[in-house]
């Protein structure tokens, strides 16, 4: 069985347990996830969400930037050194 086949057959309850483990840093029984386990779980969850067309706003790691998208509060907008204002030409309008 390939990794892709395993993810295709992954039970939704197992997916939720993996996701909860990532969020809390521990397994449902209370044991702490190692960094390696967390990385593997995250890869599996991301692959599952992509493969099963989970809506973007429900995916692990999703950040809703809302009305802040494309403004100086948006971390994707680079800032200049010091207290100089950000370049307004680098802002983009994001429509949802």
N, C-alpha and C positions, 0 to 999 in steps of 0.2 A: 504494500500500500504506500502510495506517495504522500508527501506532505499535503498536496492539493486535495487528494482524495480524503485524507483524514479531516481536513478543515470542512470539506463539503458535507461530511457525515457527522460533524460535531453537533451534539445535542444542544439545543438552546439553553438548557439549564447549566450545562458545563460551561458554555460561553459566559453566562451570567456569573458563574463562580469564578472564572478566570478574571473577568472584568472587576469583580468585587475584590479579588486578591490584589490586583494592581492598584485599585483605589485606596485600600486599607493597608497594604503592605503585609498582609498575612492571609493564610488560608482560612476557609470557613471554620476549621477546628481550632483556630487560634495560633497555629505555628507560624513563625515569621518567614516570609519569602526571602530567599537569598537574592543578591543582585542578579545572578544568572537566571534564577527562576522567574524573576520579575521581567527580565528582558525577553525570555522565551514566551512568557504569557502575553506580553505586549505585542510581540510579533504575531502570535496566533490570533489575538483579538483583532488587530488591525487587518490581517488577512481575512478573517471571518467577516468583519464588517464590510470590507470591499466586495467579497465574494457574494454576500447575501444582501447587498444593496441596502444596508442600514442607512437611513437618512443622515446627512452630514451633521445636523444639529444634535443627533443622538450618539454620535461616535465618541470614543474615548479620546480625550485631548482636545475636543472642540472648544474653541473660545468664541463666544458671541461678542463681536466688537460693536454691534449695534450702531448707535449714532456717533460713536467715537472713530469709526473706520475712516481712514484717510485724513484724520486730523492730527494735530501735534501730540495727542494722547495715544495715537496708534504706534505701538512699538516697531512696526515695520517701516516707519518713517524715520530716516536718519536725521540726527540733530547735528548742528554745528557746534564747535567748541565754545565754551564759555556760556554767557547768557544771551548770545546772539539769537535772534529768532530763526526758526526753521525756514527753509526755502519753500515758499508756497507752490512753486512749480512741481515739487515732488509729490504733492498730494493727489490722490485719485479719488474719484467719486465712486462709491460702492453702493449699488442698488440691490435691495433684497426682494 
